[in-house]
Amino acid sequence: MIERPSARLILLDPQDRIFLFNVHDADVYDPKNRWTDPIWIMLGGMVDDGEDYAEAAIREAREETGLVLSGKARWVWKRERIMSWRGKERLHRERFFFIRTQSTEIDTSGLDEKEQSWTLGHRWWTVDEILASKERFEPMDLGARLKALLLDGPPANPIDLG
């Protein structure tokens, strides 16, 4: 099976809002929990050869949002799961990193053609907005996990999202 190392970024602004993309690609899904409507996801993507996960998360932020982030991205969550990507199964090895930004000005002109094709929009969300929303978030329990992260701070060791 093809492995896909992926880095995601829990990017928070000064008001503790998380930046999320709204995406939809019917040919990319979790076979155990297929969802056909658009979902809100954290920015991020595949780790390139020779790159570590944290570097990939910061690079993806620059490419997808135009933000140049400084400071250390803290590894807080991890997950492995099989995903269907356009008819091929892939083992996703995801690491989620926490970092803050002072800027909320987003420039998505760096999205590549594929990313542009499935991206429907983006916005900053508060925990309460996520918890009250009927929309789908990835991970599905993002609101509760983010609330715990904000209350307790980054964990000593990454939490397995299962």
N, C-alpha and C positions, 0 to 999 in steps of 0.2 A: 504494500500500500504506500502511496506517496505521502510523505510527511510535509506539513506546512508549518514551520515555526512562525508564530505571529506575535507581534507586540501591540498592545492597546494602551491608550493613555487616558487616565482619569484626570482630565484637565479642568481645574477649578479656577474661577475668577475671584476677585476680592470679596464678592458677595456670596461665596460658596456655591455658585451655580456651576453645573457641569456642562461642558460643550458636547453636543451630540449631533450626528448626522442622521437624517431620515433617508432610508434606502429601501430599494425594492428590486430584486432580481429573482424571478420565479424559478430559475435554474440553480440557485444557490440556497441550500437549506439543510437543516438538521433532520435527518431521516427519523429520529426518535421523537421529534416534536415539530412536525412540518407546519409552517405558518405561511400563508399565501399573501397576506397583507403587508404593507410597508412596516418597517421596524426602525426604532431609534437605536443607533450604535455609537460607541466611542470611536474616536479617530484611531487610526493605526493600520497596520498591514503586515506584509511578509518581511521577515528578517532576511536581509541579503547575505550572500556568502562573505565571510570574514567580519561580519558585523555582530555585535552582541545585541541582546534584546533591548536594553535601555537606549542604546544608540539608535536602534531602529525606531523606537517610539518617538524620540526627539526629532529624527529625520522626517518621519511621517507627519509630525505636527507642522514642520516647516513647509513640506510639500503640499499638505492638504488644507492648511489654514493661513499660511504665510507668517505664522508666529515663530520667532526665534526665541527659544526658551533657554533660560539659564538656571543654574541650580541643579541639584541632584534629583533625578526621578527615582522614587522609592518603589520597589517591587512589593506589591501588597496582595495580589490575588494570582491564582494560576488555574488553568483548566485544560483538560485534554478531552477531545471528542471527535467523533467521525462526522464529517460534513460531506454533503454531495455538492460538487462543483461542476455544473454543466455536464452531468452524466458520469462523473468520475468521483469515486470516494477518496477522501483525503483525511489523514489524521492531523487535526489541528492541535498544535501545542502552543497554547496561548499564555502569555504573561501580561499582567495588567500593572501599569506603573502610575503612581500618584505624583502630580506636580501642580504647582500653582503658576498663574500668570497675572500680571497687572493689566495687560491689554485685552480688550474684548473685540478689537477690530479684526474681522476675519476676511481673508482674501482666498477664495477657492479657485483662483485661476491656475493653480498648480496641480489640480486634479487631472489625472490622465484620462484618455478617451473612455476607457472602460468605467472608471470611477464616475465620470460625468454621466454616463449612460444610466447608472442605477441610483445616482444621488438625486433625491427629490427636494432636499432643503437641509437647513441646519438651524440650530438655535441653542441658547443657553437655558438650562432648566434648573429650578430649585428642587430640593428633595421633596418638598410638599407638593409641587406640581407633578412630579413623577408619581408619587404615591396616590394622588387624586385622579390621575389620567387613566382613561380606558384604552390608551394606545399601547402598543407592544414595545418593550424595551429589551435589550440584550446586554447582560443576562436578564432573564425574566424577573428576577428579584432585585434589580438594580436599585430601586428606591430604598429598600430595607438595608441593603449592603452599604450604600452610600451614606445613609443615616448613621449606621454603626461606625463607619470610617471617620465621619466628621465628629462624632461623640467621643470615640475612643482613641483616635489618631491611628497612624499606620501600625500594623501588627509587627511584632518582633520577627516573625517568620510568615512568608506568604500563606494566605488562606486558600485552600483548595475549593473551588466553586462546584466541583463535582459534576 
